Amino acid sequence: MKVKLRDCAQLIKTRVGMEKATYNNYVSTNNMLPNRGGIKFEDSNLPKSKTVNYYQKGDILISNIRPYFKKIWLADRDGTRSGDVLCFRSDDPKLLGKYLYCTLQSDHFFNYVVSTSKGTKMPRGDKEAILDYEFDLPTEKEQYKKYNPIIRIEEKIELNNQINDNLLELISLIWNKYSKDIKFKITLQQLAQNIITGKTPNTKIKENYGTDIPFVKIPDMHNKVFIDETMQSLSLLGANSQKSKYLPPNSIMVSCIGTPGLVSLTGTTVQTNQQINSLILKPKYLYCTFLELKSLKDKIGNLGSGGTTIKNLNKSDFSNLEITVPDRESILDKFNNIARPIFDQIHTNNIETKKLMQLKASLLNKYF
């Protein structure tokens, strides 16, 4: 049978004292990951108000800003959140929480929220319209049959993410051990074969956009070592209109505007927008440079804090950043022999996760 969201779920409005907010439980639109990617608490910034919105384990959190980013998380803990993060909870014993979660992460739901949202530059979902969203509510047995394979896929994706986090932490520790005895410093300008600042093709020409070349923006970089796909892609026409902006696989991308200091590797040929500077390097310098830039996140952020509303690290300052790299081939070869299989495994896991996410999206479209 068909039901409205307002008839079987609550939009939670509970507030608690700010002492309940921590870096490991505060959820904002900034640390929610796009494309149903969940959460990354390391990027949290705590508010300064006396009280804050609350959520509990099992609640469903959805970013209400720019809903086309599809930011959603099934809470695995009690915590706090910003006012721009909506919190839903089933209050009907016939509606299973995980079935509601899968319903609210479907393309059908997000398309509905986008179509009823308010504003153009920074659209927000209309809460009353959202509560009028209609969906099927089958028997509990049927609900379980539909949501269970999706939840199992999410568990495998989470396992891959944990493995990759552990691998990245391992190689970072190894690099720290190598680099502490290296005194040689070099600027990115001296090290790189090329430094490329991205560019956005003319958005008024719809034919510039399609499915041919991944187009990397800052939201694509959160919590990603390798980037193989993006939320938006260019057509060959659009990409070829700025041929000098192509990045080959194994280029290093660094965000320099807005959220400076994110670092990712290209897993395939891509282009980026103007908020990202990218390095094309000799392969032997790839892994140590990537790890050095990851370690300089705070420094890059401080260099870019020239404005009050948006951070901007210009290409010249970026090019003059100094990093540590081995000045002896023997050290470089020894480190690369350790690093290469670790990064290869991270990329392999990333590709598997991409396929799992495609399967998950297919099941969501089929059942919800």
C-alpha positions in Angstrom: 0.0 0.0 0.0 1.0 3.6 -0.6 1.8 5.8 2.5 3.1 9.3 3.0 6.3 9.9 4.9 4.6 12.1 7.4 2.1 9.3 8.3 4.8 6.8 9.4 8.0 8.7 10.3 9.0 11.7 12.4 11.2 14.6 11.4 13.2 14.8 14.6 13.7 18.3 16.2 15.2 17.4 19.6 18.0 19.7 20.8 20.6 19.1 23.5 23.3 21.1 25.1 26.5 21.9 23.2 28.5 19.7 25.6 27.0 16.7 23.8 28.7 17.7 20.5 32.1 16.2 19.7 34.3 15.8 16.7 33.2 12.2 16.5 29.5 12.7 16.5 28.7 16.1 15.0 27.3 15.9 11.5 27.1 18.8 9.1 26.6 19.0 5.3 30.4 19.5 5.0 31.3 16.1 6.5 28.5 14.1 4.8 29.9 12.5 1.6 28.1 12.8 -1.7 26.5 9.9 -3.7 25.3 8.0 -0.6 28.9 7.9 0.7 28.0 8.3 4.4 30.1 10.3 6.8 33.7 11.4 7.5 34.0 12.8 11.0 37.5 14.1 10.6 36.2 17.1 8.6 33.8 18.3 11.3 33.7 21.8 12.6 31.7 22.3 15.9 29.2 25.1 16.2 29.4 27.8 18.9 25.7 27.8 19.9 24.4 26.9 23.4 22.3 24.0 22.1 22.5 21.7 19.0 20.2 19.3 17.2 20.3 15.7 18.3 20.1 12.3 16.6 20.2 8.7 17.9 21.6 5.5 16.6 19.3 4.1 13.8 18.1 7.6 12.7 18.4 8.6 9.0 20.3 11.8 8.3 20.0 13.7 5.0 21.6 16.9 3.9 19.0 19.4 3.0 21.3 21.7 1.0 21.8 20.9 -2.6 19.9 17.6 -2.4 21.2 16.5 -5.8 24.5 15.5 -4.0 22.5 12.6 -2.4 24.1 12.9 1.1 22.6 10.4 3.4 23.7 8.4 6.5 22.2 5.7 8.7 23.5 6.7 12.1 25.6 4.1 13.9 25.8 6.1 17.1 24.0 8.9 19.1 25.2 12.4 18.2 24.5 15.9 17.1 23.9 17.7 13.8 23.5 21.0 12.1 20.2 22.5 11.3 20.7 21.8 7.6 20.9 18.0 8.2 17.4 16.5 8.4 16.8 13.6 10.8 14.1 11.0 10.2 12.9 8.2 12.4 10.2 5.6 11.8 7.3 5.8 14.3 5.2 3.1 12.8 5.9 -0.5 14.0 5.0 -1.7 10.5 7.8 0.4 8.9 11.3 -1.1 9.4 14.0 1.4 9.9 16.4 0.0 7.3 13.5 -0.2 4.7 12.9 3.5 5.4 16.6 4.2 5.0 16.7 2.5 1.6 13.6 4.3 0.5 15.1 7.7 1.4 18.4 7.0 -0.5 16.7 6.0 -3.7 17.0 8.2 -6.9 13.2 8.4 -6.8 13.2 10.1 -3.4 16.2 12.5 -4.2 14.7 13.5 -7.6 11.4 14.3 -5.7 13.3 16.4 -3.2 15.2 18.3 -6.0 12.0 18.9 -7.9 10.3 20.4 -4.8 13.3 22.3 -3.4 13.5 26.1 -3.0 16.2 28.4 -4.3 18.5 28.2 -7.3 22.1 28.9 -6.2 21.9 27.0 -2.9 18.6 25.0 -3.2 17.1 23.5 0.0 14.6 20.8 0.3 11.1 21.9 1.3 10.4 20.0 4.6 6.6 20.0 4.1 6.9 18.7 0.6 9.4 16.0 1.8 6.9 14.8 4.4 4.3 14.4 1.6 6.6 12.0 -0.2 4.7 8.8 -1.1 6.2 5.3 -1.2 5.2 1.6 -1.0 4.9 0.0 2.4 4.7 -3.8 1.9 4.7 -6.5 4.6 7.7 -6.7 7.0 8.8 -9.9 5.2 8.8 -8.1 1.8 10.6 -5.0 3.3 13.4 -7.3 4.6 13.7 -9.0 1.2 14.2 -5.7 -0.5 16.5 -3.9 1.9 18.7 -6.8 3.0 20.8 -7.2 -0.1 21.4 -3.5 -0.2 22.5 -3.4 3.4 24.9 -6.4 2.7 26.4 -4.5 -0.2 26.9 -1.4 2.1 28.7 -3.6 4.7 31.1 -4.8 2.0 31.7 -1.2 0.8 32.4 -0.2 4.4 34.9 -3.1 4.8 36.7 -2.0 1.7 36.8 1.6 3.0 38.2 0.4 6.3 40.9 -1.7 4.6 41.9 1.3 2.4 42.1 3.6 5.5 44.3 1.0 7.2 46.6 0.6 4.2 46.9 4.4 3.8 47.7 4.8 7.5 50.3 2.0 7.1 52.1 3.5 4.2 52.0 7.0 5.8 53.7 5.6 8.9 56.4 4.0 6.7 56.9 7.2 4.8 57.3 9.1 8.0 60.0 6.7 9.1 61.8 7.2 5.8 61.4 11.0 5.5 62.5 12.0 9.0 66.2 11.4 8.0 65.8 13.1 4.6 67.0 16.7 4.6 66.5 17.4 0.9 63.7 19.9 0.1 62.3 20.8 -3.3 59.4 23.0 -4.5 56.5 21.5 -6.4 57.4 23.7 -9.4 60.9 22.2 -9.5 59.7 18.6 -9.0 56.7 18.5 -11.3 56.8 18.0 -15.1 53.6 20.1 -15.3 51.2 21.9 -12.9 47.7 22.2 -14.2 44.9 24.4 -12.8 41.6 23.0 -13.9 38.9 24.8 -15.8 35.1 24.5 -16.3 33.9 24.3 -19.9 31.2 26.8 -20.9 28.1 25.6 -19.0 25.8 27.4 -21.4 26.8 24.8 -24.0 25.0 21.7 -22.9 26.9 19.6 -25.4 30.1 20.2 -23.4 28.7 17.7 -20.8 28.1 14.0 -21.1 29.6 10.7 -20.0 33.1 10.6 -21.7 35.6 12.2 -19.3 35.2 12.3 -15.5 35.1 16.0 -14.3 36.5 16.2 -10.8 35.2 18.7 -8.3 36.0 19.0 -4.6 33.0 16.9 -3.4 34.4 14.0 -5.5 37.7 14.2 -3.5 36.4 13.6 0.0 37.7 10.4 1.5 39.1 9.2 -1.9 42.7 8.1 -2.6 41.9 7.3 -6.3 39.2 8.9 -8.3 37.8 6.7 -11.1 34.4 8.3 -11.4 32.7 11.6 -10.6 29.2 13.0 -10.2 29.6 14.9 -13.4 31.4 14.1 -16.6 32.3 16.0 -19.8 31.6 15.0 -23.4 34.6 14.7 -25.7 33.5 18.0 -27.2 33.7 19.7 -23.8 37.0 18.1 -22.8 38.6 18.8 -26.1 37.6 22.4 -25.9 40.4 22.7 -23.2 42.8 20.0 -24.3 45.6 21.4 -22.0 43.5 20.4 -19.0 43.6 16.7 -19.5 45.2 14.7 -16.6 46.6 11.2 -17.2 46.2 8.4 -14.7 48.5 8.8 -11.6 48.4 12.5 -11.5 48.0 14.2 -8.1 45.1 16.5 -7.5 45.0 19.1 -4.7 42.0 21.2 -3.8 43.1 24.8 -3.4 39.8 26.8 -3.1 37.0 26.4 -0.6 38.2 23.3 1.1 42.0 23.4 0.5 44.3 20.5 1.2 42.3 17.5 -0.1 44.6 15.2 -2.1 43.7 12.5 -4.5 45.2 10.5 -7.4 43.6 10.1 -10.8 42.7 6.5 -11.4 41.9 7.2 -15.1 42.1 10.2 -17.5 40.1 13.1 -16.1 39.8 16.9 -16.1 39.1 19.1 -13.0 37.5 22.4 -12.3 39.4 25.6 -11.4 39.3 24.8 -7.6 41.9 22.1 -8.1 45.6 22.2 -9.0 47.2 19.0 -10.3 50.7 17.7 -10.6 52.1 15.5 -13.4 55.2 13.8 -12.1 57.8 11.2 -13.0 56.4 7.9 -11.6 59.2 7.5 -9.1 58.1 10.6 -7.2 54.4 9.8 -7.2 53.9 8.1 -3.9 56.2 10.2 -1.7 54.8 13.4 -3.1 51.2 12.3 -2.5 52.0 11.4 1.1 53.9 14.6 1.7 51.0 16.7 0.4 48.6 14.6 2.5 50.7 15.5 5.6 50.6 19.2 4.6 46.8 19.5 4.7 46.8 22.0 7.6 49.6 24.1 6.0 47.8 24.3 2.7 44.6 25.3 4.5 46.5 28.1 6.4 48.2 29.3 3.2 44.8 29.5 1.6 43.0 31.4 4.4 43.3 34.8 2.7 39.5 35.4 2.5 36.8 35.4 5.2 34.2 33.5 3.2 36.3 31.3 0.9 39.8 29.9 1.1 42.0 30.4 -2.0 45.5 29.1 -2.5 46.7 30.5 -5.8 48.7 28.6 -8.3 51.9 30.5 -7.6 51.8 29.9 -3.8 50.9 26.2 -4.5 53.8 25.8 -6.9 56.2 27.2 -4.3 55.3 24.7 -1.6 58.3 22.8 -0.4 58.2 19.1 0.2 60.6 16.4 1.3 61.7 13.8 -1.3 64.6 11.3 -1.3 67.7 12.7 -3.1 69.1 9.2 -3.5 67.8 6.8 -6.1 68.4 3.8 -3.8 66.1 5.2 -1.1 63.5 6.1 -3.6 63.5 2.7 -5.2 63.4 1.0 -1.8 60.4 3.0 -0.7 58.6 2.6 -4.0 58.9 -1.2 -3.8 57.0 -1.0 -0.6 54.5 1.7 -1.6 53.5 0.4 -5.1 51.7 -2.8 -4.1 49.9 -1.0 -1.2 48.6 1.7 -3.6 47.8 -0.9 -6.2 45.6 -2.7 -3.6 43.9 0.5 -2.6 43.1 1.1 -6.2 41.8 -2.5 -6.7 39.5 -2.1 -3.6 38.4 1.2 -5.0 37.4 -0.3 -8.3 35.5 -3.1 -6.5 33.7 -0.5 -4.4 32.7 1.3 -7.6 31.1 -1.9 -9.0 29.4 -2.5 -5.7 27.9 1.0 -5.7 26.6 0.5 -9.2 25.0 -2.7 -8.1 23.5 -1.0 -5.1 22.1 1.8 -7.3 20.6 -0.8 -9.6 18.9 -2.6 -6.6 17.6 0.8 -5.3 16.1 1.6 -8.7 14.6 -1.9 -8.9 13.0 -2.0 -5.4 12.5 1.6 -4.5 
